Amino acid sequence: MTGKNISISFFLLLCLISIFTFTGCSNVGANKRTNPVAGETDAETNVSTATASTDSETKTINSSLLPVVNLYASQKVVGAGSEINLRAEAIDPAGAPVTLTWDSDEGILVNVNGSSAVWQAPDHTSNSVVSCTATDVRGGKTTANIEIEVIGNSKYKLNILVDRCSLYATVNSENTEDDYVPVAGARVILKAFNEVAVSNTNGDVEFDVTQAEKIATYSDIEVTFKDWDITYRAKLIGISGNIVKDNLIFSPGYNNISVALANGDSFDLKKGMLEVNTTEKNTIGQLEPLSEVSVNCSAGQGISDRDTGTALISSSYAGTNTNIRLTKTGYSNIENCNVPLNQNYLTLVSAEMTRNDNIPDYDANISWVSPYNYKTGVEVMSPFIIGFGQAMETITAFDSINLMVQNKNTGEHISITGDEIKNLFDIDWKNNTLVYLYPKAGYKANTRYSIVINYWNAKAIDGRYLKNYSGTYFEFMTDSDPSPQILAFEPVNGATNVSRNGPFVIYFDRSISQESLYENTELEVVAVDSGFSATLTGSSIRSFFSVIWKSNNTELRLVPCKTLSPRATYQIRIKKCCFKSATGKSISGLENFWTQFTTGGI
């Protein structure tokens, strides 16, 4: 091979080396993360873009002979004022040495040493560009640029409230009309930075999320207060502005279950959904994620994730409540836990599962009561509701109890012991975890009442006894007891394909006296197609309809004793009525109220 051929081959070899070097470095850079989390300062990112030029006297030089330069940064997203390391790799395809020069449009190059440099970010939010130019001996130049996102003065803010029905709500909350009050003293951990803050009297905590050389775009947040322990994933960098704001409302929970409603910047894409986080305690008492837990509820179902122990359920029932049931082989089931769903919030549930052979070592407890302490505007027939943290033994629940109920306006009081409670209240249990105490005579209007628990020895289904609640105090104010109103009637006027067996339902805003249905009441039922009509009064109402009262006498259901004709039009008119509330207030404005509907086929 001649010397000329050797030179040409060597030249081609250098070109190929430069091409592969450039391509290989670019691929490495493409696989790097563009949003490093806190503390990832060792990761090196190459996102350089190169531009080449030649001096006027070297314009005829082939562009493949220009220097090749690649630029690397230890971080691509940094906090204001922080420093990062930069490194350049440059070669001349012709084999000659190259000279490197550094520049930046913002910030300061605090240290430059040949192919390495240290750059300090500006003290404000920006997208800054640092460049490195490689110049060969012939005057050919190539510049590599790297863009660095600077996040300045960013804050994560969280406001924490609690449902006042919870026994953990602040007891001096009589000065507010709100159903929720701030939580002071909640402990909040920002896990990306391992920082801890405590909520102030307004329920607020705040973190600086651009600290020195640390920055995180997301972080797990753990919030603990009393028996509540909620963990969720928060966004730390806002789309616009430098402040991310979230809100958390603790709801009454159950044994080993914390419940909260969350909204704000971190939860916009999860509104109306249910997120269940399942954990178990390890041998040293720390909580660890528990996978493959089945989560079932009226909203849907899911399985907890293998890595995070979280199940996310998309619900079409937002705006109601749902009972959740958690099951896993070898673990005690968690069931009959009623949690809220709201289309404006994400419902967060943290559940600690226990193995079948574990026996709880704590007392059974009361989770919440309604009306809450110092609530005003309570309906005179409103039930007193007690929510337990576990299923209770309902038959014996009130065998050993003493309550003191006092009319604060007059000073009158009554002591209720054991079975006496059944003489004053209608008792209705739901799922063994909720008990409704409906006053048989009702409370007096515009009156302040107090209830004191002197003692209560009740037992849970699993044998645990109720925690000592001696001295627990509740106070509330009743409303003015206005006349009852009809909220809705079914079927609505103009409805079609109505069931031939009904029922026809009237919804009231308060409890109605059952006997008032038969006092001076006239109902007219008209079969429009045939012209047949019947006027029903008193006992004849019972001969035409089966009468069913539900929901503490706020829902009246009239079921036809005989099946109606198919595809027929009917009209029901209230010609006269004397509906009265349980406290004797008469309803008005119903004379000649009517609705017309058409039944479905056979």
C-alpha positions in Angstrom: 0.0 0.0 0.0 1.4 3.4 -1.0 2.0 6.3 1.5 -0.9 8.2 -0.2 -3.3 5.4 0.3 -2.2 5.0 4.0 -2.9 8.8 4.5 -6.4 8.5 3.0 -7.2 5.4 5.1 -6.0 7.1 8.2 -8.1 10.1 7.5 -11.3 8.0 6.9 -10.6 6.1 10.2 -10.5 9.4 12.1 -13.8 10.5 10.6 -15.4 7.2 11.5 -14.1 7.5 15.1 -15.5 11.0 15.4 -18.9 10.0 14.1 -19.2 7.0 16.4 -17.9 9.0 19.4 -20.6 11.8 18.8 -23.4 9.3 18.3 -22.4 7.2 21.3 -22.3 10.1 23.7 -25.7 11.5 22.4 -27.3 8.1 23.1 -25.9 8.1 26.6 -27.4 11.5 27.3 -30.8 10.5 25.9 -31.1 7.8 28.6 -30.4 10.2 31.5 -33.3 11.5 33.7 -34.3 15.0 33.1 -36.0 15.5 36.5 -33.5 14.2 39.1 -34.9 13.7 42.6 -33.3 15.1 45.7 -29.7 14.3 46.2 -29.0 12.9 42.7 -25.9 15.0 42.2 -23.7 12.2 40.8 -25.8 11.5 37.8 -24.3 13.0 34.6 -26.5 14.3 31.9 -25.4 15.0 28.3 -27.9 17.1 26.4 -25.4 19.3 24.5 -26.3 20.7 21.2 -23.3 21.6 19.0 -22.9 24.3 16.3 -19.8 24.6 14.1 -18.1 27.5 12.3 -14.7 28.3 10.7 -12.7 31.5 10.4 -12.9 33.3 7.1 -9.4 32.0 5.9 -10.4 28.4 6.6 -13.8 28.3 5.0 -12.7 25.7 2.5 -11.9 23.2 5.2 -14.2 20.2 5.1 -16.8 20.4 7.9 -15.9 16.8 9.0 -12.5 18.2 10.1 -14.1 20.6 12.7 -13.8 19.7 16.4 -16.3 17.4 18.0 -17.4 18.5 21.5 -19.9 17.0 24.0 -20.9 18.7 27.2 -22.1 16.9 30.4 -23.8 18.3 33.5 -24.2 16.6 36.9 -27.8 17.9 37.1 -30.3 19.3 34.7 -32.8 20.8 37.3 -31.3 22.7 40.2 -32.2 25.1 42.9 -31.5 28.8 42.8 -27.9 29.6 43.8 -26.8 26.0 43.8 -23.6 24.7 42.0 -23.2 21.9 39.5 -20.3 20.3 37.8 -19.8 20.4 34.0 -17.5 18.4 31.9 -16.5 18.7 28.2 -15.1 16.0 25.9 -13.6 17.4 22.7 -11.4 16.0 19.9 -10.0 17.2 16.6 -10.6 14.6 13.8 -7.2 15.7 12.4 -5.5 14.7 15.6 -4.4 18.3 16.6 -5.0 19.7 20.0 -8.1 21.9 20.7 -8.7 24.8 23.0 -11.8 25.0 25.2 -13.6 28.2 26.3 -16.6 28.4 28.5 -19.6 30.8 28.7 -23.1 31.2 30.2 -26.0 33.5 29.6 -26.9 33.6 33.3 -25.3 32.5 36.6 -21.5 32.4 37.2 -18.7 30.1 36.1 -17.0 30.0 39.5 -14.2 27.7 38.5 -12.9 26.7 35.0 -10.1 24.2 34.6 -9.7 23.1 31.0 -12.3 20.5 30.2 -14.2 20.9 33.6 -16.1 23.8 35.1 -18.3 24.6 38.1 -21.3 26.7 37.4 -23.4 28.5 40.0 -27.1 29.1 39.2 -28.7 32.5 39.4 -30.8 33.4 42.4 -34.1 33.2 40.5 -36.1 30.9 38.4 -34.8 30.6 34.8 -33.8 28.3 31.9 -30.1 29.1 31.7 -27.7 28.0 29.0 -24.0 27.1 29.6 -21.8 26.6 26.5 -18.4 25.3 25.8 -16.5 26.1 22.5 -13.8 23.9 21.1 -11.3 25.6 18.7 -8.7 23.7 16.6 -5.4 25.0 15.3 -6.9 25.9 12.0 -9.5 28.2 13.5 -12.4 25.8 13.2 -14.9 26.0 16.1 -17.7 23.9 17.5 -19.9 25.0 20.4 -21.9 22.7 22.6 -24.8 24.1 24.7 -26.6 22.6 27.7 -29.8 24.1 29.1 -30.3 23.9 32.9 -33.7 24.6 34.6 -33.3 26.7 37.7 -36.1 26.5 40.3 -36.0 29.5 42.7 -37.8 30.1 45.9 -40.2 27.2 45.5 -42.5 26.2 48.4 -44.7 23.3 49.2 -47.7 24.4 51.3 -50.2 22.1 53.0 -53.3 23.1 55.0 -54.7 20.4 57.3 -58.3 20.4 58.6 -60.4 17.9 60.6 -64.1 17.0 60.4 -65.6 18.3 63.6 -67.6 15.1 64.1 -64.3 13.4 65.1 -63.6 13.2 68.8 -60.1 14.5 68.0 -61.5 17.8 66.7 -60.5 20.8 68.8 -62.9 21.1 71.7 -63.0 24.9 71.7 -64.4 25.0 68.2 -67.7 26.6 69.3 -66.5 29.9 67.9 -66.8 28.8 64.3 -69.7 27.8 62.0 -67.5 25.6 59.9 -67.9 21.8 59.7 -64.1 21.6 59.6 -61.5 23.1 61.9 -57.7 23.5 61.5 -55.4 20.8 62.9 -52.6 22.3 65.1 -49.7 20.1 65.9 -49.9 17.6 63.1 -46.5 16.2 62.2 -45.6 16.3 58.5 -42.5 14.6 56.9 -41.2 15.7 53.5 -39.5 12.4 52.7 -37.5 13.5 49.7 -35.5 15.8 52.1 -36.3 13.9 55.3 -37.5 17.2 56.8 -40.2 17.5 59.5 -42.6 20.3 60.2 -45.5 20.8 62.6 -48.8 22.5 61.6 -49.6 25.8 63.2 -52.9 27.0 64.7 -54.2 27.5 61.2 -53.4 24.0 60.2 -50.6 25.2 57.8 -47.1 23.8 57.1 -44.6 25.0 54.6 -41.4 23.6 53.1 -38.6 25.1 51.0 -38.2 22.6 48.2 -35.2 24.2 46.5 -32.6 23.8 49.2 -28.9 24.3 48.3 -28.0 21.5 45.9 -31.1 19.4 46.6 -34.2 19.5 44.5 -37.1 17.1 44.0 -40.1 17.3 41.6 -42.1 14.8 43.7 -42.0 13.5 47.2 -43.9 11.2 49.5 -45.6 13.2 52.3 -46.5 11.5 55.6 -49.0 13.3 57.9 -49.6 12.0 61.5 -51.9 13.4 64.1 -53.3 11.4 67.1 -54.4 8.0 65.5 -54.3 9.4 62.0 -51.5 8.4 59.7 -51.8 9.4 56.0 -49.1 9.1 53.3 -49.5 10.4 49.7 -47.4 11.4 46.7 -47.1 15.2 46.3 -46.0 17.4 43.4 -43.3 19.9 44.5 -42.7 21.9 41.4 -45.6 24.0 40.0 -46.5 24.4 36.4 -46.9 28.1 36.8 -45.3 30.0 39.7 -43.1 28.5 42.4 -45.7 27.5 45.0 -47.6 24.2 45.2 -50.6 24.1 47.5 -52.5 21.1 48.8 -55.3 20.6 51.3 -56.0 17.6 53.5 -59.2 17.0 55.5 -59.0 14.2 58.1 -62.3 12.2 58.3 -63.3 9.9 61.1 -61.6 6.6 60.7 -61.6 3.1 62.2 -59.2 0.8 64.0 -55.9 0.9 62.1 -57.6 2.9 59.3 -57.0 6.6 58.6 -59.2 8.5 56.2 -58.7 11.9 54.6 -60.0 14.0 51.7 -57.3 15.7 49.6 -57.4 18.3 46.9 -55.0 20.8 45.4 -52.1 20.9 42.9 -51.0 17.3 43.6 -54.4 15.7 43.2 -56.1 17.4 40.1 -55.9 14.2 38.1 -57.4 12.0 40.8 -60.5 13.9 41.9 -63.4 11.7 42.7 -61.2 8.6 43.1 -60.3 6.4 46.0 -56.6 5.6 46.9 -56.0 2.9 49.4 -52.5 2.5 50.9 -52.0 -0.9 52.7 -49.2 -1.6 55.1 -48.2 -4.0 57.9 -45.8 -3.7 60.8 -42.4 -5.4 60.5 -40.6 -7.1 63.3 -39.2 -3.8 64.6 -42.6 -2.0 64.5 -42.1 0.0 61.3 -44.8 0.1 58.6 -44.0 -1.5 55.3 -46.1 -1.6 52.1 -48.3 -4.7 51.7 -49.0 -6.0 48.2 -51.8 -8.1 46.7 -54.5 -6.8 49.1 -57.9 -7.0 47.5 -59.9 -3.8 47.9 -63.6 -4.0 47.2 -66.3 -1.3 47.5 -69.4 -0.1 45.8 -67.1 2.3 43.8 -65.1 -0.5 42.3 -62.3 -2.9 43.1 -58.5 -3.1 42.9 -55.3 -4.9 44.1 -52.6 -3.1 46.1 -49.4 -2.6 44.1 -46.4 -4.9 44.7 -43.9 -2.0 45.3 -46.0 0.7 47.0 -48.9 -1.2 48.6 -51.4 1.2 46.9 -54.6 0.5 45.0 -56.2 3.4 43.0 -59.9 3.0 42.2 -61.7 5.2 39.8 -65.3 5.8 41.0 -68.5 6.9 39.3 -70.1 7.3 42.7 -68.4 10.5 43.8 -70.6 12.5 46.1 -71.7 9.5 48.3 -70.1 7.2 50.8 -68.8 3.7 50.2 -68.1 0.7 52.4 -64.7 -0.7 51.8 -63.5 -4.3 52.4 -59.8 -5.3 52.4 -58.8 -9.0 52.3 -55.6 -10.9 52.0 -54.9 -14.6 52.7 -53.4 -14.9 56.2 -54.5 -11.5 57.4 -57.6 -10.3 59.3 -60.3 -8.8 57.0 -61.1 -5.1 57.3 -64.7 -4.5 56.4 -67.8 -2.3 57.0 -65.7 0.8 57.0 -67.7 3.7 55.6 -65.6 6.3 53.8 -66.6 9.5 51.9 -66.3 10.0 48.1 -66.3 13.5 46.7 -65.9 14.6 43.1 -63.8 17.5 44.2 -61.4 15.4 46.3 -59.3 12.3 46.2 -60.2 10.0 49.1 -57.1 8.7 50.9 -57.3 5.6 53.0 -54.3 4.3 55.0 -55.0 0.8 56.3 -52.7 -1.3 58.5 -53.4 -5.0 58.0 -52.7 -7.5 60.8 -52.0 -11.2 60.6 -54.6 -13.6 61.7 -52.7 -14.7 64.8 -52.3 -11.1 66.1 -54.6 -10.1 68.9 -55.3 -6.3 69.2 -53.7 -5.0 72.4 -55.8 -1.8 72.6 -59.4 -0.9 73.7 -62.3 -0.6 71.3 -63.1 3.1 70.6 -65.6 5.6 69.4 -64.4 7.4 66.2 -67.0 10.2 65.8 -70.4 11.6 66.9 -73.0 13.7 65.2 -74.1 16.3 65.9 -70.6 17.4 66.6 -69.7 19.4 69.7 -71.2 23.0 69.6 -73.1 22.4 66.3 -76.0 24.7 65.7 -79.1 24.4 63.7 -79.7 20.8 64.6 -83.1 19.5 63.6 -85.4 18.7 66.5 -85.9 15.1 65.3 -82.3 14.7 64.3 -80.7 11.5 65.5 -77.6 11.4 67.7 -75.2 9.2 65.7 -72.2 7.4 67.2 -69.6 5.9 64.9 -67.4 3.2 66.4 -63.9 2.3 65.2 -64.8 -1.4 65.0 -67.9 -3.7 64.9 -69.7 -3.8 68.2 -71.8 -6.4 70.0 -75.1 -4.6 69.4 -77.4 -6.6 71.6 -75.6 -5.8 74.8 -74.2 -2.4 73.7 -76.5 -0.3 76.1 -76.8 -2.8 79.0 -74.3 -0.8 81.0 -74.5 2.9 80.2 -75.3 6.1 82.0 -76.0 9.3 80.1 -77.0 12.7 81.4 -79.0 14.9 79.0 -79.6 18.5 80.0 -81.7 21.3 78.6 -79.2 24.1 79.0 -82.0 26.8 78.6 -84.1 25.6 81.5 -81.6 23.5 83.5 -83.8 20.5 83.3 -81.9 17.2 83.0 -82.6 13.5 82.8 -80.4 10.6 83.7 -80.6 7.6 81.3 -79.4 4.2 82.6 -79.2 0.9 80.8 -82.4 -0.1 79.0 -84.1 3.2 79.8 -82.4 4.5 76.7 -84.9 2.5 74.6 -87.8 4.4 76.2 -86.5 7.7 74.9 -84.8 6.8 71.7 -85.5 4.5 68.7 -82.2 2.6 68.2 -81.0 1.7 64.7 -77.7 -0.1 64.0 -75.9 -0.1 60.6 -73.1 -2.6 59.9 -72.5 -2.9 63.6 -70.3 0.2 63.5 -72.9 3.0 63.4 -75.8 3.5 65.9 -78.6 6.0 65.3 -80.5 7.3 68.4 -83.7 8.9 67.2 -85.5 11.0 69.9 -89.1 9.7 70.2 -90.5 13.0 71.4 -88.0 15.3 69.7 -85.9 18.1 71.1 -87.4 21.5 71.8 -86.8 24.2 69.2 -84.1 26.9 69.7 -82.7 25.1 72.7 -79.2 24.2 73.7 -78.7 20.7 74.9 -75.7 18.8 76.4 -75.0 15.1 76.7 -72.5 13.7 79.2 -71.3 10.1 79.3 -70.9 9.1 82.9 -69.9 5.6 82.1 -70.3 3.1 79.3 -69.2 -0.5 79.3 -69.8 -1.9 75.8 -68.0 -4.7 74.0 -66.7 -5.1 70.5 -67.5 -8.3 68.5 -63.9 -9.5 69.0 -64.2 -9.2 72.8 -62.5 -6.0 73.4 -64.1 -3.5 75.8 -64.9 0.1 75.0 -62.3 2.6 76.0 -63.3 4.6 79.1 -65.3 7.7 77.9 -66.4 8.8 81.4 -66.8 12.6 81.4 -67.1 12.9 77.6 -69.2 16.0 76.8 -71.2 17.0 73.8 -73.2 20.2 73.3 -75.5 21.4 70.5 -78.2 23.9 69.6 -81.5 22.9 67.9 -83.1 24.9 65.0 -86.4 26.8 64.9 -88.4 23.7 63.9 -90.0 25.1 60.8 -92.9 23.5 58.9 -92.0 20.4 57.0 -91.4 20.6 53.3 -91.5 18.0 50.4 -88.1 17.6 48.8 -89.1 15.3 45.9 -91.7 13.0 44.5 -91.2 9.9 42.5 -92.0 9.2 39.7 -91.5 12.8 38.5 -94.1 14.4 36.4 -93.9 13.2 32.8 -92.0 10.0 33.6 -92.3 7.1 31.3 -91.6 3.3 31.6 -92.5 3.5 35.3 -92.7 0.2 37.1 -96.3 -1.2 37.3 -95.7 -2.1 40.9 -94.4 1.4 42.0 -93.5 2.4 44.5 -94.6 6.1 44.6 -92.4 7.9 47.0 -92.6 11.3 48.8 -89.4 12.6 50.4 -89.7 15.1 53.3 -87.1 17.3 54.9 -87.9 16.1 58.4 -89.6 13.3 60.3 -93.4 13.1 59.7 -96.0 11.7 62.0 -97.3 8.5 60.4 -100.8 9.0 61.6 -101.1 12.4 60.0 -101.3 10.6 56.6 -104.8 9.5 57.5 -106.0 12.8 59.0 -108.1 14.8 56.5 -106.2 13.5 53.5 -107.7 13.0 50.0 -105.7 11.3 47.2 -107.1 11.1 43.8 -105.9 8.4 41.4 -106.9 8.7 37.8 -106.4 6.2 34.9 -106.2 8.8 32.2 -106.7 6.4 29.2 -110.0 4.9 30.6 -111.2 7.9 32.6 -111.5 5.8 35.8 -110.7 7.7 39.0 -110.8 6.9 42.7 -110.6 9.2 45.7 -108.9 7.7 48.7 -109.3 8.9 52.3 -108.3 7.5 55.7 -108.4 3.8 55.8 -109.2 3.5 52.0 -105.6 4.6 51.4 -104.5 1.4 53.0 -106.8 -0.6 50.8 -105.3 0.8 47.6 -101.6 1.1 48.7 -99.3 -0.7 51.0 -97.9 2.2 53.2 -94.2 2.0 54.1 -92.3 4.6 56.1 -88.4 4.7 55.9 -85.4 6.8 57.0 -86.8 7.9 60.3 -90.2 8.8 58.7 -88.8 11.2 56.2 -89.6 8.9 53.2 -93.2 7.7 52.5 -93.5 4.8 50.0 -96.9 3.9 48.5 -96.9 0.5 46.8 -100.0 -0.3 44.7 -101.8 -3.4 46.0 -102.7 -4.3 42.5 -100.4 -4.2 39.5 -101.1 -1.2 37.2 -102.0 -1.7 33.6 -99.1 -1.8 31.1 -98.3 1.2 28.9 -101.0 3.2 30.7 -101.0 6.9 31.8 -101.9 7.6 35.4 -102.3 10.8 37.4 -102.0 11.1 41.2 -103.3 14.3 42.8 -103.2 15.4 46.4 -106.5 17.1 46.8 -106.2 17.7 50.6 -103.6 16.7 53.2 -102.7 17.3 56.8 -99.1 16.0 57.0 -97.5 17.0 60.2 -93.9 16.8 61.5 -93.2 14.6 64.5 -93.3 17.8 66.6 -96.8 18.8 65.3 -95.9 21.4 62.6 -98.2 21.2 59.6 -97.1 21.1 56.0 -98.7 23.6 53.6 -98.9 24.3 49.9 -99.7 20.7 48.8 -103.3 21.2 47.9 -103.9 20.1 44.2 -100.3 19.0 43.9 -100.2 16.3 41.1 -97.9 14.2 39.0 -98.6 12.2 35.8 -96.7 9.2 34.4 -96.8 6.3 32.0 -96.2 2.7 33.0 -93.9 0.3 31.1 -94.8 -2.8 29.2 -95.4 -6.3 30.4 
